[in-house]
Amino acid sequence: MEFKKVKGKGPTRISLDMLDPIMVPGSPASAAAPITVSPAGMSCSAELFLGPDENTKVATSGIRNFVSTGAPQSVSFPVTMPSPGGFAYHVYLDVYANGYLIVAYIATEDVIIPSGEVGPITW
Amino acid sequence: MSEFASGESKTAVAPITVKPSGLSCETELFLGPDDMTKVATSGRIPFVSTGVSQAVHLPVVMPTAEGTYHVYLDLYVEGILIGVYQAIEDVVIVPVLEFPHLNILRVEGVPFSGVGVEPKGTLFDFLQVLNMYSCANWPIAWCLTPGQPEAIAECVGGAIYSSQSELIAVLATCLEQAGVPYPSYPQGGGYVTYASSIASHWSCDEARQEVPVAYLAEPITMSTLRGISLTWVNKTIPWQQTPGIVYTMWWMLSYKPQFLAPMYGPGFRCLGVPVPPGEPCTVPITELWAQGYSYPGIYDGAVTLVITIDSYGQGLGAYFRIKNLAEIKPG
């Protein structure tokens, strides 16, 4: 699952390694993103969230803190998938340095939370 | 609760809704004692989600072992299991009568409570042999008067399945006990000679032969004995569209009373049609072809199937009985 930059300066693209864009409703999942912030030593944070748009957070990892190293470091984002299913959600990633939003990303693929329903079976 | 015959092929139709549309989906229906044990399964059936309900067909071959099975349905999207369902009603596999070329499944839509074998000859059949010696048919000094054939048959009982010599000995005693006048045969022997004459019309060996039998838990109540519908499934009968070969398939039903009735029950028949293997078929054996009186009591059914292929057809037919098939109540 690839990300494209929506706004801000900084890293041009972040690749989010996801096993599958199909997720089970209400299931826990953890995204791992290699993030590079320069220079090293800065107090950073990032948040990954799902929603129909960047202003609506249906599911979020919350703020994840880390210290920049100037080199790629893997940051984990545990998220509980939305429930009920039946929808596709955009995936957003915001990166902060010293409390300031420095870059915002949107994944090139949506996460699909399917829903299933089975009616009475006849023979 | 759905009841099916062992090994019967059935197709479940499940209305499934998966959202959003356009997703590659699969579903599997299986039967088992729990959701980890698949005794019978449809396998994974693929479909593409439409966002609305769609009927998915899941063909299953029923388990061979009789019993009760839970019904489960698993739903996958892009290979990921998203839903596990269990039917609120179980499936029950009921006994069937099995023959090399066909199975008999149900009578009048009612499954059998059990299947087995029983002796070919019945006490009612032996009574008909005794009736040959009734005074109405054989007016001599030691003929059997009304009531005596029934009493003698009851007395003989299970000896009809023993050896011929034992049958003769028991029958001789029963003739005397029934009050039959001493038979004055010129050559002597009395009751033993009389019993030997009667027993010559009965084969203990043949009576002991086993015939397939299916049991109904409760007999069908009838005001007068009538035809019945029978559900069967073709397994290997070679119905082929071969020029010049004509297949006929006659089903015949006769009623055998469980009690010592004075008359046979009526007979019914039906000309069947060729059907391909697999799908159950119901035949109405309702054409009356032999008359009879209907006395109150419980009757078994004796069904004969004769399949003719040109002038052949041996081995493709069947004979079986249905215990407790019908009951005529007094009044």
HADDOCK unambig.tbl for C-alpha pairs under 7 A between the chains (distance, minus, plus):
assign (segid A and resid 24 and name CA) (segid B and resid 82 and name CA) 5.73 0.50 0.50
assign (segid A and resid 86 and name CA) (segid B and resid 19 and name CA) 4.37 0.50 0.50
assign (segid A and resid 86 and name CA) (segid B and resid 20 and name CA) 5.21 0.50 0.50
assign (segid A and resid 87 and name CA) (segid B and resid 19 and name CA) 6.91 0.50 0.50
assign (segid A and resid 87 and name CA) (segid B and resid 20 and name CA) 5.97 0.50 0.50
assign (segid A and resid 114 and name CA) (segid B and resid 18 and name CA) 6.69 0.50 0.50
assign (segid A and resid 114 and name CA) (segid B and resid 19 and name CA) 5.39 0.50 0.50
assign (segid A and resid 114 and name CA) (segid B and resid 20 and name CA) 6.21 0.50 0.50
assign (segid A and resid 115 and name CA) (segid B and resid 18 and name CA) 5.48 0.50 0.50
assign (segid A and resid 115 and name CA) (segid B and resid 19 and name CA) 5.25 0.50 0.50
assign (segid A and resid 116 and name CA) (segid B and resid 17 and name CA) 5.55 0.50 0.50
assign (segid A and resid 116 and name CA) (segid B and resid 18 and name CA) 4.46 0.50 0.50
assign (segid A and resid 116 and name CA) (segid B and resid 19 and name CA) 6.67 0.50 0.50
assign (segid A and resid 116 and name CA) (segid B and resid 83 and name CA) 6.59 0.50 0.50
assign (segid A and resid 117 and name CA) (segid B and resid 16 and name CA) 5.64 0.50 0.50
assign (segid A and resid 117 and name CA) (segid B and resid 17 and name CA) 5.04 0.50 0.50
assign (segid A and resid 117 and name CA) (segid B and resid 18 and name CA) 6.53 0.50 0.50
assign (segid A and resid 118 and name CA) (segid B and resid 14 and name CA) 6.64 0.50 0.50
assign (segid A and resid 118 and name CA) (segid B and resid 15 and name CA) 5.72 0.50 0.50
assign (segid A and resid 118 and name CA) (segid B and resid 16 and name CA) 4.57 0.50 0.50
assign (segid A and resid 118 and name CA) (segid B and resid 17 and name CA) 6.47 0.50 0.50
assign (segid A and resid 119 and name CA) (segid B and resid 14 and name CA) 6.38 0.50 0.50
assign (segid A and resid 119 and name CA) (segid B and resid 15 and name CA) 5.06 0.50 0.50
assign (segid A and resid 119 and name CA) (segid B and resid 16 and name CA) 6.35 0.50 0.50
assign (segid A and resid 120 and name CA) (segid B and resid 14 and name CA) 6.63 0.50 0.50
assign (segid A and resid 120 and name CA) (segid B and resid 15 and name CA) 6.99 0.50 0.50
assign (segid A and resid 121 and name CA) (segid B and resid 12 and name CA) 6.33 0.50 0.50
assign (segid A and resid 121 and name CA) (segid B and resid 13 and name CA) 5.58 0.50 0.50
assign (segid A and resid 121 and name CA) (segid B and resid 14 and name CA) 4.74 0.50 0.50
assign (segid A and resid 122 and name CA) (segid B and resid 12 and name CA) 5.65 0.50 0.50
assign (segid A and resid 122 and name CA) (segid B and resid 13 and name CA) 5.29 0.50 0.50
assign (segid A and resid 122 and name CA) (segid B and resid 14 and name CA) 6.82 0.50 0.50
assign (segid A and resid 123 and name CA) (segid B and resid 10 and name CA) 6.69 0.50 0.50
assign (segid A and resid 123 and name CA) (segid B and resid 11 and name CA) 5.72 0.50 0.50
assign (segid A and resid 123 and name CA) (segid B and resid 12 and name CA) 4.53 0.50 0.50
assign (segid A and resid 123 and name CA) (segid B and resid 13 and name CA) 6.22 0.50 0.50
